[in-house]
Amino acid sequence: MDIINAIVNGATSVEAVKKETYATMGTGCCIQQVERLIECLTTPEPKKRRARKTK
C-alpha cells in the first residue's frame, strides 16, 4: 500500500517511489512492477463515448 499511496500522492517515477518507500533498493527485481503501477495509476482513463441516438 505504501507504493500505491506514494504514486497516488504524486510520485510519478521509479526514483520518486524509491525515495518515498525504499522500493527497488534491494536487488531491483521489482522495478518493472513499480513502473507498471505508475503507468496504471497515473494514466487517465479514456473518456467513454456517448451512444448516438438513431432515428
PDB file with SEQRES, HELIX, SHEET and CRYST1 records, atoms N, CA, C and O in Angstrom:
SEQRES   1 A   55  MET ASP ILE ILE ASN ALA ILE VAL ASN GLY ALA THR SER          
SEQRES   2 A   55  VAL GLU ALA VAL LYS LYS GLU THR TYR ALA THR MET GLY          
SEQRES   3 A   55  THR GLY CYS CYS ILE GLN GLN VAL GLU ARG LEU ILE GLU          
SEQRES   4 A   55  CYS LEU THR THR PRO GLU PRO LYS LYS ARG ARG ALA ARG          
SEQRES   5 A   55  LYS THR LYS                                                  
HELIX    1 AA1 ASP A    2  VAL A    8  1                                   7    
HELIX    2 AA2 VAL A   14  THR A   21  1                                   8    
HELIX    3 AA3 ILE A   31  THR A   42  1                                  12    
CRYST1    1.000    1.000    1.000  90.00  90.00  90.00 P 1           1          
ATOM      1  N   MET A   1       0.816  -1.202   0.000  1.00  0.00           N  
ATOM      2  CA  MET A   1       0.000   0.000   0.000  1.00  0.00           C  
ATOM      3  C   MET A   1       0.856   1.262   0.000  1.00  0.00           C  
ATOM      4  O   MET A   1       0.439   2.293  -0.528  1.00  0.00           O  
ATOM      5  N   ASP A   2       2.041   1.192   0.583  1.00  0.00           N  
ATOM      6  CA  ASP A   2       2.902   2.373   0.620  1.00  0.00           C  
ATOM      7  C   ASP A   2       3.264   2.834  -0.792  1.00  0.00           C  
ATOM      8  O   ASP A   2       3.294   4.033  -1.069  1.00  0.00           O  
ATOM      9  N   ILE A   3       3.536   1.884  -1.678  1.00  0.00           N  
ATOM     10  CA  ILE A   3       3.900   2.236  -3.052  1.00  0.00           C  
ATOM     11  C   ILE A   3       2.716   2.877  -3.760  1.00  0.00           C  
ATOM     12  O   ILE A   3       2.874   3.900  -4.426  1.00  0.00           O  
ATOM     13  N   ILE A   4       1.550   2.297  -3.624  1.00  0.00           N  
ATOM     14  CA  ILE A   4       0.348   2.847  -4.261  1.00  0.00           C  
ATOM     15  C   ILE A   4       0.067   4.244  -3.713  1.00  0.00           C  
ATOM     16  O   ILE A   4      -0.224   5.160  -4.482  1.00  0.00           O  
ATOM     17  N   ASN A   5       0.149   4.413  -2.421  1.00  0.00           N  
ATOM     18  CA  ASN A   5      -0.086   5.731  -1.818  1.00  0.00           C  
ATOM     19  C   ASN A   5       0.919   6.757  -2.326  1.00  0.00           C  
ATOM     20  O   ASN A   5       0.551   7.902  -2.591  1.00  0.00           O  
ATOM     21  N   ALA A   6       2.172   6.365  -2.463  1.00  0.00           N  
ATOM     22  CA  ALA A   6       3.193   7.286  -2.963  1.00  0.00           C  
ATOM     23  C   ALA A   6       2.855   7.733  -4.381  1.00  0.00           C  
ATOM     24  O   ALA A   6       2.976   8.914  -4.707  1.00  0.00           O  
ATOM     25  N   ILE A   7       2.433   6.793  -5.222  1.00  0.00           N  
ATOM     26  CA  ILE A   7       2.093   7.125  -6.610  1.00  0.00           C  
ATOM     27  C   ILE A   7       0.869   8.030  -6.666  1.00  0.00           C  
ATOM     28  O   ILE A   7       0.861   9.029  -7.386  1.00  0.00           O  
ATOM     29  N   VAL A   8      -0.152   7.684  -5.913  1.00  0.00           N  
ATOM     30  CA  VAL A   8      -1.380   8.495  -5.895  1.00  0.00           C  
ATOM     31  C   VAL A   8      -1.091   9.900  -5.383  1.00  0.00           C  
ATOM     32  O   VAL A   8      -1.740  10.862  -5.795  1.00  0.00           O  
ATOM     33  N   ASN A   9      -0.124  10.018  -4.494  1.00  0.00           N  
ATOM     34  CA  ASN A   9       0.227  11.321  -3.927  1.00  0.00           C  
ATOM     35  C   ASN A   9       1.293  12.069  -4.717  1.00  0.00           C  
ATOM     36  O   ASN A   9       1.829  13.068  -4.237  1.00  0.00           O  
ATOM     37  N   GLY A  10       1.610  11.594  -5.938  1.00  0.00           N  
ATOM     38  CA  GLY A  10       2.466  12.383  -6.805  1.00  0.00           C  
ATOM     39  C   GLY A  10       3.793  11.798  -7.232  1.00  0.00           C  
ATOM     40  O   GLY A  10       4.488  12.411  -8.041  1.00  0.00           O  
ATOM     41  N   ALA A  11       4.173  10.652  -6.730  1.00  0.00           N  
ATOM     42  CA  ALA A  11       5.426  10.034  -7.168  1.00  0.00           C  
ATOM     43  C   ALA A  11       5.198   9.414  -8.548  1.00  0.00           C  
ATOM     44  O   ALA A  11       4.516   8.397  -8.669  1.00  0.00           O  
ATOM     45  N   THR A  12       5.769  10.027  -9.585  1.00  0.00           N  
ATOM     46  CA  THR A  12       5.484   9.579 -10.948  1.00  0.00           C  
ATOM     47  C   THR A  12       6.695   8.956 -11.635  1.00  0.00           C  
ATOM     48  O   THR A  12       6.705   8.821 -12.859  1.00  0.00           O  
ATOM     49  N   SER A  13       7.699   8.580 -10.881  1.00  0.00           N  
ATOM     50  CA  SER A  13       8.848   7.881 -11.434  1.00  0.00           C  
ATOM     51  C   SER A  13       9.315   6.842 -10.421  1.00  0.00           C  
ATOM     52  O   SER A  13       8.974   6.905  -9.240  1.00  0.00           O  
ATOM     53  N   VAL A  14      10.103   5.884 -10.911  1.00  0.00           N  
ATOM     54  CA  VAL A  14      10.638   4.864 -10.009  1.00  0.00           C  
ATOM     55  C   VAL A  14      11.505   5.521  -8.940  1.00  0.00           C  
ATOM     56  O   VAL A  14      11.453   5.129  -7.774  1.00  0.00           O  
ATOM     57  N   GLU A  15      12.288   6.501  -9.320  1.00  0.00           N  
ATOM     58  CA  GLU A  15      13.140   7.206  -8.351  1.00  0.00           C  
ATOM     59  C   GLU A  15      12.317   7.888  -7.257  1.00  0.00           C  
ATOM     60  O   GLU A  15      12.685   7.849  -6.083  1.00  0.00           O  
ATOM     61  N   ALA A  16      11.211   8.509  -7.643  1.00  0.00           N  
ATOM     62  CA  ALA A  16      10.357   9.175  -6.653  1.00  0.00           C  
ATOM     63  C   ALA A  16       9.729   8.156  -5.701  1.00  0.00           C  
ATOM     64  O   ALA A  16       9.648   8.392  -4.496  1.00  0.00           O  
ATOM     65  N   VAL A  17       9.289   7.032  -6.246  1.00  0.00           N  
ATOM     66  CA  VAL A  17       8.725   5.974  -5.399  1.00  0.00           C  
ATOM     67  C   VAL A  17       9.803   5.430  -4.467  1.00  0.00           C  
ATOM     68  O   VAL A  17       9.547   5.165  -3.292  1.00  0.00           O  
ATOM     69  N   LYS A  18      10.999   5.268  -5.000  1.00  0.00           N  
ATOM     70  CA  LYS A  18      12.128   4.770  -4.207  1.00  0.00           C  
ATOM     71  C   LYS A  18      12.420   5.686  -3.017  1.00  0.00           C  
ATOM     72  O   LYS A  18      12.642   5.210  -1.904  1.00  0.00           O  
ATOM     73  N   LYS A  19      12.421   6.994  -3.253  1.00  0.00           N  
ATOM     74  CA  LYS A  19      12.674   7.958  -2.182  1.00  0.00           C  
ATOM     75  C   LYS A  19      11.598   7.903  -1.104  1.00  0.00           C  
ATOM     76  O   LYS A  19      11.883   8.062   0.083  1.00  0.00           O  
ATOM     77  N   GLU A  20      10.362   7.677  -1.532  1.00  0.00           N  
ATOM     78  CA  GLU A  20       9.234   7.674  -0.590  1.00  0.00           C  
ATOM     79  C   GLU A  20       9.110   6.362   0.189  1.00  0.00           C  
ATOM     80  O   GLU A  20       8.719   6.360   1.356  1.00  0.00           O  
ATOM     81  N   THR A  21       9.449   5.236  -0.472  1.00  0.00           N  
ATOM     82  CA  THR A  21       9.107   3.928   0.114  1.00  0.00           C  
ATOM     83  C   THR A  21      10.266   2.967   0.260  1.00  0.00           C  
ATOM     84  O   THR A  21      10.125   1.935   0.916  1.00  0.00           O  
ATOM     85  N   TYR A  22      11.400   3.273  -0.327  1.00  0.00           N  
ATOM     86  CA  TYR A  22      12.561   2.382  -0.360  1.00  0.00           C  
ATOM     87  C   TYR A  22      12.330   1.158  -1.244  1.00  0.00           C  
ATOM     88  O   TYR A  22      13.105   0.204  -1.178  1.00  0.00           O  
ATOM     89  N   ALA A  23      11.286   1.163  -2.064  1.00  0.00           N  
ATOM     90  CA  ALA A  23      11.055   0.081  -3.011  1.00  0.00           C  
ATOM     91  C   ALA A  23      12.174   0.102  -4.042  1.00  0.00           C  
ATOM     92  O   ALA A  23      12.716   1.168  -4.334  1.00  0.00           O  
ATOM     93  N   THR A  24      12.524  -1.025  -4.586  1.00  0.00           N  
ATOM     94  CA  THR A  24      13.549  -1.242  -5.618  1.00  0.00           C  
ATOM     95  C   THR A  24      14.968  -1.076  -5.096  1.00  0.00           C  
ATOM     96  O   THR A  24      15.906  -1.052  -5.893  1.00  0.00           O  
ATOM     97  N   MET A  25      15.154  -0.962  -3.805  1.00  0.00           N  
ATOM     98  CA  MET A  25      16.507  -0.747  -3.279  1.00  0.00           C  
ATOM     99  C   MET A  25      17.255  -2.050  -3.022  1.00  0.00           C  
ATOM    100  O   MET A  25      18.458  -2.030  -2.760  1.00  0.00           O  
ATOM    101  N   GLY A  26      16.562  -3.176  -3.095  1.00  0.00           N  
ATOM    102  CA  GLY A  26      17.238  -4.462  -2.896  1.00  0.00           C  
ATOM    103  C   GLY A  26      17.921  -4.887  -4.174  1.00  0.00           C  
ATOM    104  O   GLY A  26      18.856  -4.235  -4.637  1.00  0.00           O  
ATOM    105  N   THR A  27      17.457  -5.969  -4.735  1.00  0.00           N  
ATOM    106  CA  THR A  27      18.040  -6.492  -5.970  1.00  0.00           C  
ATOM    107  C   THR A  27      17.508  -5.777  -7.201  1.00  0.00           C  
ATOM    108  O   THR A  27      18.040  -5.958  -8.296  1.00  0.00           O  
ATOM    109  N   GLY A  28      16.467  -4.970  -7.041  1.00  0.00           N  
ATOM    110  CA  GLY A  28      15.896  -4.238  -8.160  1.00  0.00           C  
ATOM    111  C   GLY A  28      14.939  -5.060  -9.003  1.00  0.00           C  
ATOM    112  O   GLY A  28      14.519  -4.635 -10.079  1.00  0.00           O  
ATOM    113  N   CYS A  29      14.598  -6.240  -8.506  1.00  0.00           N  
ATOM    114  CA  CYS A  29      13.736  -7.124  -9.297  1.00  0.00           C  
ATOM    115  C   CYS A  29      12.302  -6.605  -9.413  1.00  0.00           C  
ATOM    116  O   CYS A  29      11.543  -7.113 -10.238  1.00  0.00           O  
ATOM    117  N   CYS A  30      11.917  -5.633  -8.633  1.00  0.00           N  
ATOM    118  CA  CYS A  30      10.533  -5.145  -8.670  1.00  0.00           C  
ATOM    119  C   CYS A  30      10.390  -3.834  -9.456  1.00  0.00           C  
ATOM    120  O   CYS A  30       9.324  -3.219  -9.441  1.00  0.00           O  
ATOM    121  N   ILE A  31      11.446  -3.409 -10.135  1.00  0.00           N  
ATOM    122  CA  ILE A  31      11.384  -2.145 -10.883  1.00  0.00           C  
ATOM    123  C   ILE A  31      10.269  -2.178 -11.917  1.00  0.00           C  
ATOM    124  O   ILE A  31       9.519  -1.210 -12.043  1.00  0.00           O  
ATOM    125  N   GLN A  32      10.147  -3.281 -12.663  1.00  0.00           N  
ATOM    126  CA  GLN A  32       9.104  -3.359 -13.683  1.00  0.00           C  
ATOM    127  C   GLN A  32       7.710  -3.294 -13.072  1.00  0.00           C  
ATOM    128  O   GLN A  32       6.812  -2.681 -13.649  1.00  0.00           O  
ATOM    129  N   GLN A  33       7.520  -3.910 -11.928  1.00  0.00           N  
ATOM    130  CA  GLN A  33       6.217  -3.859 -11.269  1.00  0.00           C  
ATOM    131  C   GLN A  33       5.893  -2.434 -10.821  1.00  0.00           C  
ATOM    132  O   GLN A  33       4.754  -1.985 -10.952  1.00  0.00           O  
ATOM    133  N   VAL A  34       6.881  -1.730 -10.299  1.00  0.00           N  
ATOM    134  CA  VAL A  34       6.674  -0.343  -9.879  1.00  0.00           C  
ATOM    135  C   VAL A  34       6.372   0.524 -11.103  1.00  0.00           C  
ATOM    136  O   VAL A  34       5.487   1.378 -11.049  1.00  0.00           O  
ATOM    137  N   GLU A  35       7.092   0.316 -12.198  1.00  0.00           N  
ATOM    138  CA  GLU A  35       6.819   1.069 -13.421  1.00  0.00           C  
ATOM    139  C   GLU A  35       5.392   0.835 -13.907  1.00  0.00           C  
ATOM    140  O   GLU A  35       4.714   1.772 -14.328  1.00  0.00           O  
ATOM    141  N   ARG A  36       4.943  -0.402 -13.848  1.00  0.00           N  
ATOM    142  CA  ARG A  36       3.587  -0.739 -14.294  1.00  0.00           C  
ATOM    143  C   ARG A  36       2.542  -0.098 -13.369  1.00  0.00           C  
ATOM    144  O   ARG A  36       1.526   0.404 -13.849  1.00  0.00           O  
ATOM    145  N   LEU A  37       2.775  -0.109 -12.074  1.00  0.00           N  
ATOM    146  CA  LEU A  37       1.859   0.551 -11.148  1.00  0.00           C  
ATOM    147  C   LEU A  37       1.770   2.046 -11.437  1.00  0.00           C  
ATOM    148  O   LEU A  37       0.682   2.620 -11.431  1.00  0.00           O  
ATOM    149  N   ILE A  38       2.911   2.669 -11.688  1.00  0.00           N  
ATOM    150  CA  ILE A  38       2.921   4.099 -12.026  1.00  0.00           C  
ATOM    151  C   ILE A  38       2.092   4.338 -13.278  1.00  0.00           C  
ATOM    152  O   ILE A  38       1.271   5.254 -13.328  1.00  0.00           O  
ATOM    153  N   GLU A  39       2.316   3.505 -14.285  1.00  0.00           N  
ATOM    154  CA  GLU A  39       1.572   3.646 -15.540  1.00  0.00           C  
ATOM    155  C   GLU A  39       0.070   3.497 -15.322  1.00  0.00           C  
ATOM    156  O   GLU A  39      -0.720   4.297 -15.825  1.00  0.00           O  
ATOM    157  N   CYS A  40      -0.316   2.482 -14.578  1.00  0.00           N  
ATOM    158  CA  CYS A  40      -1.743   2.217 -14.350  1.00  0.00           C  
ATOM    159  C   CYS A  40      -2.416   3.289 -13.506  1.00  0.00           C  
ATOM    160  O   CYS A  40      -3.572   3.638 -13.746  1.00  0.00           O  
ATOM    161  N   LEU A  41      -1.705   3.805 -12.533  1.00  0.00           N  
ATOM    162  CA  LEU A  41      -2.314   4.748 -11.596  1.00  0.00           C  
ATOM    163  C   LEU A  41      -2.236   6.203 -12.042  1.00  0.00           C  
ATOM    164  O   LEU A  41      -2.924   7.057 -11.483  1.00  0.00           O  
ATOM    165  N   THR A  42      -1.406   6.495 -13.042  1.00  0.00           N  
ATOM    166  CA  THR A  42      -1.281   7.893 -13.463  1.00  0.00           C  
ATOM    167  C   THR A  42      -1.843   8.162 -14.850  1.00  0.00           C  
ATOM    168  O   THR A  42      -1.994   9.321 -15.236  1.00  0.00           O  
ATOM    169  N   THR A  43      -2.153   7.125 -15.602  1.00  0.00           N  
ATOM    170  CA  THR A  43      -2.716   7.309 -16.930  1.00  0.00           C  
ATOM    171  C   THR A  43      -4.213   7.504 -16.794  1.00  0.00           C  
ATOM    172  O   THR A  43      -4.903   6.632 -16.267  1.00  0.00           O  
ATOM    173  N   PRO A  44      -4.727   8.632 -17.258  1.00  0.00           N  
ATOM    174  CA  PRO A  44      -6.175   8.847 -17.142  1.00  0.00           C  
ATOM    175  C   PRO A  44      -6.944   7.845 -17.999  1.00  0.00           C  
ATOM    176  O   PRO A  44      -6.501   7.449 -19.077  1.00  0.00           O  
ATOM    177  N   GLU A  45      -8.087   7.455 -17.497  1.00  0.00           N  
ATOM    178  CA  GLU A  45      -8.938   6.538 -18.248  1.00  0.00           C  
ATOM    179  C   GLU A  45      -9.483   7.256 -19.471  1.00  0.00           C  
ATOM    180  O   GLU A  45      -9.813   8.441 -19.405  1.00  0.00           O  
ATOM    181  N   PRO A  46      -9.579   6.546 -20.584  1.00  0.00           N  
ATOM    182  CA  PRO A  46     -10.159   7.187 -21.767  1.00  0.00           C  
ATOM    183  C   PRO A  46     -11.622   7.523 -21.520  1.00  0.00           C  
ATOM    184  O   PRO A  46     -12.346   6.790 -20.846  1.00  0.00           O  
ATOM    185  N   LYS A  47     -12.035   8.649 -22.083  1.00  0.00           N  
ATOM    186  CA  LYS A  47     -13.428   9.048 -21.918  1.00  0.00           C  
ATOM    187  C   LYS A  47     -14.317   8.113 -22.705  1.00  0.00           C  
ATOM    188  O   LYS A  47     -14.005   7.722 -23.830  1.00  0.00           O  
ATOM    189  N   LYS A  48     -15.417   7.768 -22.095  1.00  0.00           N  
ATOM    190  CA  LYS A  48     -16.366   6.911 -22.777  1.00  0.00           C  
ATOM    191  C   LYS A  48     -17.145   7.744 -23.784  1.00  0.00           C  
ATOM    192  O   LYS A  48     -17.541   8.877 -23.511  1.00  0.00           O  
ATOM    193  N   ARG A  49     -17.349   7.164 -24.935  1.00  0.00           N  
ATOM    194  CA  ARG A  49     -18.109   7.861 -25.958  1.00  0.00           C  
ATOM    195  C   ARG A  49     -19.586   7.684 -25.686  1.00  0.00           C  
ATOM    196  O   ARG A  49     -20.046   6.597 -25.335  1.00  0.00           O  
ATOM    197  N   ARG A  50     -20.311   8.753 -25.852  1.00  0.00           N  
ATOM    198  CA  ARG A  50     -21.751   8.680 -25.685  1.00  0.00           C  
ATOM    199  C   ARG A  50     -22.343   7.984 -26.897  1.00  0.00           C  
ATOM    200  O   ARG A  50     -21.904   8.192 -28.028  1.00  0.00           O  
ATOM    201  N   ALA A  51     -23.330   7.169 -26.649  1.00  0.00           N  
ATOM    202  CA  ALA A  51     -24.003   6.491 -27.747  1.00  0.00           C  
ATOM    203  C   ALA A  51     -24.836   7.501 -28.522  1.00  0.00           C  
ATOM    204  O   ALA A  51     -25.516   8.340 -27.931  1.00  0.00           O  
ATOM    205  N   ARG A  52     -24.782   7.420 -29.807  1.00  0.00           N  
ATOM    206  CA  ARG A  52     -25.570   8.321 -30.649  1.00  0.00           C  
ATOM    207  C   ARG A  52     -26.990   7.800 -30.740  1.00  0.00           C  
ATOM    208  O   ARG A  52     -27.242   6.600 -30.846  1.00  0.00           O  
ATOM    209  N   LYS A  53     -27.883   8.730 -30.697  1.00  0.00           N  
ATOM    210  CA  LYS A  53     -29.282   8.358 -30.880  1.00  0.00           C  
ATOM    211  C   LYS A  53     -29.539   8.133 -32.359  1.00  0.00           C  
ATOM    212  O   LYS A  53     -29.115   8.924 -33.202  1.00  0.00           O  
ATOM    213  N   THR A  54     -30.226   7.068 -32.662  1.00  0.00           N  
ATOM    214  CA  THR A  54     -30.586   6.821 -34.052  1.00  0.00           C  
ATOM    215  C   THR A  54     -32.049   7.125 -34.250  1.00  0.00           C  
ATOM    216  O   THR A  54     -32.869   6.920 -33.355  1.00  0.00           O  
ATOM    217  N   LYS A  55     -32.368   7.610 -35.419  1.00  0.00           N  
ATOM    218  CA  LYS A  55     -33.743   7.989 -35.713  1.00  0.00           C  
ATOM    219  C   LYS A  55     -34.508   6.857 -36.292  1.00  0.00           C  
ATOM    220  O   LYS A  55     -35.691   7.004 -36.600  1.00  0.00           O  
TER     221      LYS A  55                                                      
END                                                                             
